Amino acid sequence: MSAAPVNTVDIAPLMPTYAPNDVTFVRGEGSWLYDTDGKEYLDFLSGLAVTSLGHSHPAVTAAVCEAASTLLHTSNLFRTVPGPRVAAKLDELLGGGGKVFFTNSGAESNECALKLARKWAGHGRHVVVSAFGSFHGRTLATLHATGQPEKHEAFQPLPEGFRHVAWSDVDALESALDPTVAAVLLEPVQGEGGVHPATAEYFAAVRRICDERNLLFMVDEVQTGLGRTGAWFAHQALGVRPDVVTMAKALGNGVPIGACWARADVADSFRPGDHGTTYGGQPFAASAALAVLETMQAEDVPARARRAGSRLAEGLEALDGVVAVRGMGLLLGAELAAGLDSRVVAAAALVAGLIVNPVTPTALRLAPSLLVTDDEIDRALAILAGVLAAAAEPNVSGRDQ
Ligand SMILES: *Cc1c(COP(=O)(O)O)cnc(C)c1O
């Protein structure tokens, strides 16, 4: 097994915000990616839960090509056709009674939610409470909402109005509330934080507290939304109805588009001029999203994610070197046995042709296409079994750090 591919693209012109692998991908189809050397990889990360229908899905390709030769963009000063259709479909999937603002990313969807909470609550009531271990984005405000203080330090001072509480701790939440709080913002599964699902009891308690105190319950479904967890939205499986739901990643299957949905009376706190975006909801991205949602409905991706998720979780649990599996549907975290370094395992898996993510130093994150086949799951498990067996061998583990 040779580690470094022959044809690696020079990334020197890029700001050094990432330290990518040597692999350079040039093509993708379904669950498979191909590098510059023609080597194939099973993609069990999906561009961070983005390509939920797999790479180059024909319905999305057709929609994107059609939009590209028809109308890409006009600005939001004019009406266009696909955007409102996507909004209506999302509202239907969310149970109705809401309105949508389109964005280009997850962070922007959360920015919309944060501004909406402030506009809805009024001056003096602007604080948003989120959880330690959360991830809500990289803009200054969403970075402050992100409950990872070590990520804040270099960028202080951050926008005021954020408070963090222990994850899944109802008492901690109650004691953080005062009359300045407008909203609670939580992920149904902390994805970047290590794939930690909320319990239905926790979400029910948060819903009750928000109702008692007239706070908005805002749910960040940027990673969990659109079938990934086995429900259209993970909060539905947790049995609550939030006031605000943000999403992005899977909505365009790789075309950048996000959305912030809010209960209609909350959404109507915004008046023309309060918030905006040049690109958000443009025909190009909205056409992709429409094709994504239609395909997801036709394929019943929540049911597929539940079925494939059980098969993958059971297979992972049976692997030597995996001590626990957590998550929902096809958003899974595999906790590795003591002594195994997730970065070493993920790097070895990549060499062996499987893409997984070392989400914490001791856990792998898996998020394959929601259309993944049983055969692809079994092949991924076989690759991982081999990689874990080799990593557990003291002499060939490569664990030299
Ligand atoms: C990825 C992610 C974001 C940020 O999305 P970007 O598109 O990178 O801005 C926000 N919240 C959650 C839960 C995410 O997983």
The ligand as an SDF file (V2000), in Angstrom:
LIG
                    3D

 15 15  0  0  0  0  0  0  0  0999 V2000
  -21.6670   22.1550    9.1460 C   0  0  0  0  0  0  0  0  0  0  0  0
  -22.4950   22.7510   10.2140 C   0  0  0  0  0  0  0  0  0  0  0  0
  -22.7090   24.1530   10.2990 C   0  0  0  0  0  0  0  0  0  0  0  0
  -21.9920   25.1370    9.4010 C   0  0  0  0  0  0  0  0  0  0  0  0
  -22.3010   24.9920    8.0680 O   0  0  0  0  0  0  0  0  0  0  0  0
  -21.4210   25.7590    6.9470 P   0  0  0  0  0  0  0  0  0  0  0  0
  -22.1330   25.4610    5.6780 O   0  0  0  0  0  0  0  0  0  0  0  0
  -20.0380   25.1870    7.0230 O   0  0  0  0  0  0  0  0  0  0  0  0
  -21.4370   27.2010    7.3080 O   0  0  0  0  0  0  0  0  0  0  0  0
  -23.5760   24.6120   11.2590 C   0  0  0  0  0  0  0  0  0  0  0  0
  -24.2020   23.7740   12.1080 N   0  0  0  0  0  0  0  0  0  0  0  0
  -24.0210   22.4440   12.0610 C   0  0  0  0  0  0  0  0  0  0  0  0
  -24.7660   21.5640   13.0090 C   0  0  0  0  0  0  0  0  0  0  0  0
  -23.1490   21.8850   11.1260 C   0  0  0  0  0  0  0  0  0  0  0  0
  -22.9420   20.5650   11.1000 O   0  0  0  0  0  0  0  0  0  0  0  0
  1  2  1  0
  2  3  1  0
  2 14  2  0
  3  4  1  0
  3 10  2  0
  4  5  1  0
  5  6  1  0
  6  7  2  0
  6  8  1  0
  6  9  1  0
 10 11  1  0
 11 12  2  0
 12 13  1  0
 12 14  1  0
 14 15  1  0
M  END
$$$$
